[in-house]
């Protein structure tokens, strides 16, 4: 009943707009576009795509690629930054279409310590459901998300609005799609799967891809440089001892995918997905979804969320100053340019709107930074050191004997400390005192930029890093003490490759691009966040923004006055 009423409202709105134009009331072409929502909105999050790449590699992008097309026709926000401190995949994807930050949306990491379970918990794991498409012991759902997405708002406005997510990574697809999506699809064991939370079966077009063993089609293929090596901005050396390629790959180009009979399914999966072929797999499935679900074919705006996960796998393995990262960026440009042409054909020119952003950036490989004499260090504050040395320091400062059980420190992560809040020695005011002692001990470390207690983040104020940490902090889920390492220092025990997760420029600065229906052409340097996508998509779709949204729309791209 509700959806029929909404559909009549859309029809009436169109009729009123046409009548106004016919009567000469002066609607401009831009106003006509704004009066009509697009048939389909597509949000593409390119995992670990840095704005730095659009700067350094700009001269080598193709006229057939998406970045040059956006320069010609779309909007480019050059000063887009994530505003939370722990810039990792799950929080970054949850931010984009909720318009909220981890302190309210509840996704504080990819994995975090659960005090009730007494162990780490994966962000989208959910024992109340089951995976559909294969036999799996890894059930997933969006129940962890404590706010709604713009896709959920579109469903509230009309049940006929279609919403889907698609990614290699489960957390990316699920957290972008939200609670009320028709489905979120991801890859497990070389198959496309979903969860009974959304639907009881896998659609026939994805079943067909799985039956065809689509990854086997890449056996024997070779990933080689797209351009002559002399054109690349990242100038090597290509052979080195600091990159961490998947099994069967060397650090040098070309990279050969296992031939038939070589490598097991998991090894093949690692090679294909940690190469540009993974994006081909993802966008091929996205095209099938657009076609078979008939997205953009009725009068209600649909939403498709896509994550290109392979850029992240390549970035972790080879680093931002590698030939591999530069090459996959050029190929992503072409792949998305071709996907936009597909939307032109399938949905119709100027009938769709595309947004492109990223969930985070990435730090330089430590060895590369050290070559340039930057103050880069791997794992400067190891978890085992904290457990032993800080535990002893806390007991000395609080007067707790060494033989009193259990430990005062319940759990330590790379950048967070959980005290045993039920410990007899930490009753009353001694718990916040223990937090302060731990904070001060951590903050004295040479490679710690800042450390904060629960009380600091709940009640205190400070600089931009403090504010980013406050946006990250969830009062029910986060640890007792949080900290950030100094720039170019990365946590973890890996001695090769690189990672992300800091509040520093290289991890926060990501593209924010828009193209298509309702989008003005221009480059804008206003400071914005990927969280602005939620209210922007809502504005385009003519629905209210999600409940937890705290960011305003991209007014320049939409041609709106700031007051709007």
N, C-alpha and C positions, 0 to 999 in steps of 0.2 A: 504493500500500500504506500509506504513511504517512498520507495524508489519510483513508482509511477507518478506520484505527486511531484517529486523533484524533476523528473523528465519533462513533465508538463511545464514546470517553471522555466527550464532551459529553453523549451520551445517558445514560450511566451517572451522570454528575454530576447531571443533572436528576432522574433517578429517585431518587437518594439524597436530594436536597433535598425531593422530594415525599413520600418515605417518612418522613423526619424530621418534616415538618409533620404528616402523618397520625398519627404516633405521639405527637404532643403534645410534641415536644422543644423547642418554644418559639421557632421562628424568627419574628422580627418581620417586618412588611411590608418594612421597609428592608433587612433581611438577605436576604429573598427576592429583591429587586431586584438586590442586589449579587451574589447567587449566579448570576444569569442575565445574560449579556452582552447588550447591545443587538443588534438585528438589523443595524443600520446606524449607523455613526459618520460624521458629516459635519463637516469642518473648513473653515470659511470665513475666508479672510484678506482683509479689506477693505483694499485697497492705500491707504496713507497715511491711515487712519482714526485720528484722535487721540482720546485719552481726553478731552481738552479739549472736544471737540464734544459728548460725552455729558454734560458738566457745563454748558456754556453754552446748549445747545439743548434741555435736558431738558424744559422746560415745553411745548414745541411738538411733542413726539413723540406719535404716535397710539396710542390704545388697541388698534388693530389691528396696530400695528407690532411688530417683534421686541424692541425695547428695553423697552417696557412689559410685554410678556409675560415677558421674563426677570426683570424686577422682581417679577412676581407668582409665577413658578414656578421660576426658575432661580438661578444664581449669578453674581455680578458681583465681580470682583477689581479694585478701584479703584486699586491701587498696583502696576500691572504695567509693567515697564520692560525694554526690550532692554538687555543687559549688555555688548554689544560697541560699539566706538567709531564705526565707519563704518556708519551706519544707512542703508543703501541696499537696494534690492529683493532682489537675489539672496541675499546673506548672511542677510537677515531671513527669507526663505522657507525657506532651508536649515535655519535654527535650529529652526523650529517643530516639525518632525516627526522630527528627528534627536536633539533634546535636547542637541546639541553646538554649539560655537561655531566661528567661522571658523578659529581656530588649529588645529583638528583636522578639521573637515569640509571644509576646503580651498577654500571659495568665498569669496574675500577681496574681491570687488567684482563689479559687473556686467561690467566689462572690466578686465583688468590686463595689465601688461607681462610678456611671456614672454621670458626671457633667451635661451632656445634658439632661438626663432623670430625674435628681434630685432624684435618688434612687439607691439602690444596684441592680446590674445586675448579673444573673447567667452566668457562663463562656460560656457554649455552647448553651444558649437559642437563638432562632432565629424565630421571628414572620413571616418570609418570607416562612416558610415551615410548614409541619405538620407531626405528628407521624403516622406511618403505623403499623397496627396490632391490635390496640384498639382505642376507642375514648379517646382522650387526649387533655388537654389544655397546654401541655408542649412541644411545638415544639423545636427540637434541630438540630444543624448542626455544622460543623467545621469552619464556616466562620470567627469566632473569631481568628483563627490561621493565623498569618501574614507571615508565612514562609511555605515551603513545607516539607513533610516527605520523608523518604527514599522510602516508598511505592509509593509516588507520582513520584519519580524519576524512579522507576521500571516501572510504567505505561507509563511514557514518552519514555522509551527505547522500550517498546513493549506493545501495548494495550492488548495483549494476556496474560500478566502477571496478575494473580489474586491477589487481596488484600482484606482482611477482618479483622474486629475487633469484639471481643466478650467479654462482661463483664456484671456483674450485674450493675455496675455504667455506666451511659450514658457518662460522661465526660472522663472516662478511655478509653472506646471503641472508641469514636469518635476522641479523641486527639492523640491516638496512630496510628489510621488508616490514618488520613489525609483527604485531599480534594478529591482525585481521586479514593478512594477505591471503590470496588464493593458494599460494604455495611459495616456498623457498626451496631452491634446488642447489645441491652441491655435489662434490665428487668424493666417493669413498671406495677404496679397492678398485680403482679404474672404472667405476660405474657412476652414473648420475643417480642420485637418491633424493628423497625428501623425508618427511616425518609425518606420522599419523596425527600429530597436532594439527596439521593443515588439511591433509586429505588421506584417504585409506589406500590409494593406489598410485602408481607412477603412470603418467600419461603415455599413450601409445607411441608418440614421437620420440620420447626419451627411452622407452623400452627398446625401440628400434635401434637407437644409437648404441645402447648397451649390448644388444644382441650382435651388433656388427663388430664388437671389440675395437672401438674407434681408435684407441691408442696404438693398437698393433699396426695401423696404417702408417705410423711414423717410423717403424723399424727400418733401419738401413738408410734413413735420411741423414742429412748433414746440415748442421748450423754453421754457416760461414758468414763472413762479413758482407753486409749489404753493399757497401761502398769500397772503393780502393782504400787501403789502410792509411795512406797519406792524407786523406780528407778528415780523419777522425781528430777530435779535440783532445781526447784522452790518449796520450802518447806513450803508454806502457811504463815499464816493460811488460809485454804480454806473458812471458814466461817468468814466474816469480814463485816465492815460497810463502806468500801470505794470503793467497786466495784459497777457497775451500769448495772446489767444485764437487758435484755429485759423482758417485761411483761410475767409472767408465769415461769420465771427462777429464782432460788435462786442463791446465790453466791457459793453454794456448789455443787459438783458433787454427783450423776448424774443429768443431765438436761433432763427433760421430755418434748417432743414436744406435743402440744395440741392433744388430742384424737378427733375423729370425733364428731362434735357437740359442741366442746369447742373452744372458741376464734374465733374472726372474721378473715377475710382474711388478714388484715393488721397485726394482732397479729401473725398469722401463718408465714407470710412473715418475720417478725422481728426475730422470733425464728429460722427458717430454715436458713436464710441468715447470722445470727450471730452465726453460728455453722459450723463445718466442712461439714455439708450437703450442704451448699451453694456452696462450691468448687466442690462437686460431681455434683450438678446441672449444674454448668458452664462447667466442662470438659465433661460431657455427651453431652451437646449441641455442644461443640467444635468437638467432634468425629463425630457427625452427619454432621456438616459443612464440615469437611475434606472429609468425604465419599461422600456426595451428590454433593459437588462442585468440586469433583475430583481434589483436590489440589495435586500437585506434580505428575500429570499424563501425562504431556507433556514435551516438551523440553525447556520451559520457566520457570524460577524460580518464585514460588508463595510466598506470605507472609501472615502469620496469626498472629495477635496480640491478646493476651489473658490477661485479668486482673483477678486475683483471689481476689475479693473484700472482701470476708468473713473474711480473716485474719485481715483486718482493723477494721471491726465491732467488732470482738472479742477483739482486742487490745484496742480499745477505752473503751469498757465496763469493761474489767477485768484487763488490765495493763500487762506490759511485764514480771512481776515477779509472774504471776498467773499460776495455773495449767492449766487453759483454754488455754492461749496463748502457753504454752509449748506443750499441747496435740494437738492443731490444727497444730502446726509446724511439729510434727511427722506424722500426717495424711496427711499434704500437701506433705511431702517428699514421702510418699507411693503413693499418688494420682498422682504425677508427674512422679514417677518411672513407674507406670502402663501406664500413657499416653505416655511415651517414647516407651514402648513396643508396644503400639498401632500404633505409627508411624512406628516402625520397620516392622510391619505386613502390614499396609495399604499403606505406601509410599515405603518401602524397607530399609533394613539395609544399613547404610552409604549413604543414599540418601537425608537425611534431616539434618538440623542444628537447634539446640535449644539454645536459650539464656534465662537466668533467671536473673532478677534484681528486684528492688523495687522502688516505687515512693518517699519513705521517710522512716525514722525510727519512734521512738516514745520516749517520756519522761517517766520516772518512775512515777507511781501514787504518788502524792504529799505526802499523808499520809505515804506511804512506805518509801519514801526518808527521811521524817522527823523522822521516827523511827531510822534511821541511823545517825541522826543529820546533815543531809545535808541541805544547805540553801534553802529549797524548800518552795514556797508560791503560793497559788492560787490567780489569778486575782489581783496582787499587785497594778495595776494602772487602776482602773475601768473607763469605758467610761464616766459614769455620772460625775465622779470627774473631768475629763479633761474638759468636756463641761462647767462646772460651774467655777471651780477654774482657769483654764487656760484662759478662756474667760475674766474673771475679771482682771487677770494679764496682758493680752494683752492690754486691754483698758486703764489700769493704765499707762503702759509703753509707749503707743502710744498717750496718751492724748485724748482718745475717750470717750465721756460721756456715762454713763450707759444707757441713754434713746435713744441713737442713734440706729436705726434699719437698717438692720437686724443684727443678730449675726455675728461677725467676723469669727467664726468657722462654716463652712458649714456642715461638717460631720466628725465623728470620728469612726474609726474601732479599733480593738484590738491593732494594731501595726502601724496605719497610721492616719494622720490628714490631712483633706482637708479644707483649708481656702476659704472664699468667695472671689475669685480673682477679682470679679467685684464690690466689695464693695467700695463705694466712699471714705472711710477712708483708703483704701489700694492701692491708686493710685501710680504709679511711683515706686520710691525706697522704699516706705513704705511696699510693699508686701514682697520683700526679707528681709527687716528688721523684719517684723512680723514673718517670717519663723525662723529667727535666735533667736528671743525672745522665740518662742514656743519650738524650739530645746533645748535651754539652760534650760528652765523650766522643760522639760521632762527629760533631761539628769541628773538633780540633784536628781532624785528620787532614793531611796536606791536600788531598784531592776531593774533598767534600766542599761544595759551594755553600750549602746551607742545610740545616736540619730543623725540623719543626715537630712539636708535640701536638697531640690531639687538641689541647687547649689553645695553642698558638693558632691553629687553623680554624677552630670554631669561633674564637672570640677576638683574635688579634688582627692587626693590619700590617701592611708592609709594602714592598716593592712589587714589580710585575711578576717576579718569580714566586713570591709569596702568594699573590693572587692566583697564579696558575696552579700552585699546589692546593690552594683552598678549593678551586673548582674541581680538583681531582678527588678531594677528600669526602668520603661518605661516612657519616657518623655511626652507622650500624655495621659497616663492612670493613673499613680501613684499619690499618694498624695503629699502634700507640705512638710511634715515631716514624716520620717520613723524611727522606733526604734526597738531595740531588748531587750528582758528581759535577766536578768542574768541566768546562767544555773540552771536547775531544777525548775524554775518558769514558770507557764503556765497561759496564758490569759483565759478569758471566765468566765462565772458565774456558771458553773457546780461545784458542791461540791463533786462529785464522778467521778470515771473513770479517764481517762487521755487523752492527745492529743499530737500534734506535731506541728512543724512550726518554729523551731529555726535554727540558724546556728551552733548549738553545736553538738558534736560528736555523741551523741545518736540519733539525728535526721537525720544526714547526712550519717552515715556509713551503707551502704547497700551491699548485695552481688552483684557480677557480675560474672556469671557462663556461660560457653559455652560447648556444647557437640555436637558431630556428624561430619558430612562431613566437611572436611577442618580444623578441630580443633585439635591442638596439646595437648598432656597431660602435665599438670604441674600446680604448684601453683606460682603465681607471686605477688610480693609485691609493684610493681610500683604504684604510685598514679594515679588513673584514675577516670573517672566520668561515670555515666549511659549515659551521652550524647555521649560517645564514641561508643555506639551501632550503631548510624546512619551511620557513616563512615565505621564501621566494616561490617554491613549488606550490605552496598553498594559495598564494596570490594568483598565480597563473591558472590554477585549477578552480578558482572561485570557491574555495573552502576556507574555513578558519584554520589558523595555525595550530599545531599540536599543543596539548595542555601544558607541557613543561618548557615550551619554547621561550628563550630569553633574547633572541637576536631578531633584528629587523631585516626586511627584504633587501635584495640588491636593487635599490631604486634606480640607479643609473642604467642598469641593463634592461630594466622594465620600462624605462622612460617615464618614471613617476616623479612627482615632486616629493621632496623629503618629507613633507607633512603627510603624504599618503602612506 
